């Protein structure tokens, strides 16, 4: 299964977030002006990671598409929020709604796959 890359990236990011700052002795503070852009880029990255996990489960994961999608999605999301902020249109909220719905969709499909796999294993073990 080639879908290990998004899972490894998610685990590495969580580990860096939890243990990296104390070990590297740096402060994780972000200027309040950049917080909306960073939060939207993070949401876009989470959407891409969950989409990569889903693609891996479905057997159609491609690492070049995952990496390029991750970079472009995060940059596009932050860029849309920035442009919307500059022209006075709340594109940030529209992007949060769109990305949030995709995150929940991907997460529900991953959960459904896992539960289906568990149910099939139970049936196989019970009938043997």
BELGI-V250065 format. One record per pair of residues at least 12 apart in sequence whose C-alpha atoms are under 7 Angstrom apart, sorted by sequence separation. I is the first residue (numbers start at 1). J is the second residue. D is the distance in whole Angstrom. If there is no record, write none. Layout:
# BELGI-V250065
I;J;D, I;J;D
This chain:
# BELGI-V250065
52;66;6, 77;95;7, 48;69;7, 48;70;6, 45;70;6, 45;73;7, 44;73;6, 45;74;6, 44;74;5, 41;74;4, 44;77;7, 41;75;7, 41;77;6, 40;77;6, 41;78;5, 40;78;6, 38;78;7, 37;78;5, 6;49;5, 37;81;6, 37;82;7, 6;52;6, 7;53;7, 6;53;6, 3;52;7, 3;53;6, 47;99;7, 54;106;7, 3;56;4, 50;103;7, 2;56;6, 1;56;7, 44;99;6, 47;102;6, 51;106;6, 40;96;7, 43;99;7, 47;103;5, 50;106;6, 54;110;6, 50;107;7, 3;61;6, 2;61;6
